[in-house]
């Protein structure tokens, strides 16, 4: 499967959120396998995010409530935009997830990130 590197990073973090859920063996295995395939992309994204965060964060002794989160969100949007605009594609051998029978709730953001590997057929 060939996907944009920015989408692969989103997929990595969406799958990471699922690792602490109680899932069937097959689903848990497929998530773990996909995370292994996406690990280097997730780590690279995290490194760039941390570097960007340090660049834009004002140097002061005390930060107001939520201020650090705000700068983290800004850094995330900067890095994501840069990755998305690069147009770089990655060919990844990812397993399709069929979540039928799994007792899970997803946010719209998670569904958007996971849609490339979800099987919606019943």
N, C-alpha and C positions, 0 to 999 in steps of 0.2 A: 504494500500500500504506500503510495507516495502522497505525503502531506506537507504543508508549509511548516517550517520549523517553529513558527510562533504557535501554530495549532498543536504541534507535538509537545511543546512546553505546557500548554493548557491541559492537554491530555494527561501528562505526567502528574500534575498537581491534582487533577480531578480523581485520578486513580489512587493517588496517595491517600486522599481523604477516605477512600473505601476500604483501606487495609484494616481498619479497626472495627469493621462491621462483621457480624456473624453471617457467614456465607457458606454455600455448599462447597465441597472440596473442589469441584470443577471450576466454579466461578472464581474462587480464591486463587487457584492455580493459574488461571488465565490472567487475572489481574497482576499477580506476582511476575509472571513471565513478561507481560507487557511493560511493567515497571522496570524490569531488568533491561529491556530493549531501549527504554526511554531515559534511563538513568543518566547517561552522559549529557543529554540535552537538558534535563532538569538541573543538574549540577552546574552546567555552564550558565544557564539562565539565572540561577541563584547567585552565582559569583558576580555576574554583570549587574544584577539587581542590588547586591550589597555595595558594589563599587559606586554605582549611581547614587544610592542612598547617602553614602559618605560624602559624595561630591556636592549634593544639593542641601544637605542638612546644615543649617547655620550652627556655628560653634558658640554655644553658650552653656552656662552651668546648669540651669533649670529649664525644663520644657513644660509648657502648659499641658493639661490633660488632653489627650487625643492628638497632640501636635506631632509626636513621633509617628503615629499611625498615618496621619495626613501626609507626611513626607515620604513614608514608605509607599503609600498609594500613588503618589506623584512619580516616584522612582519606577514603580511597576509599570505605570502607563508609558513612561518614556522608553523603557527597555522593550516593552511589548511592541510599541509603535515602530521602533528601530528594527526589530526582528521581523515584523510583519511587512514593512516596506522593503526589506532586503530581498523579498521574494524567494529566499532560499528554500529549497525543497529537500526533503529527506525521504529515502526509500526505507521503510521499516517493515519487518515481518511481525505484524501484530495479530493477536488472537481476537476473534469476534466474541463479544460477550452476549449471552442470552440470559437475561435476568428474570425470565419467567419462573415463577415459584419462589423467587427471593422476596423477602419481606423488607423492602427498602423504599424510602422516599427520597426524591431528588429535587434539587432546586433547578430552576430554569437554566441557570448558569452551568450546573453540572451536566444537564442533558445536552446543552449546546457543545460543551467540551467533549463529551463522550459519544456524540451521535455518529461519528465516523467509524466506531467499532461496536455499536449496539445493533443487535438483531431484533427488529420490531415485529417479525413474523411470529405467529403463534402456531 
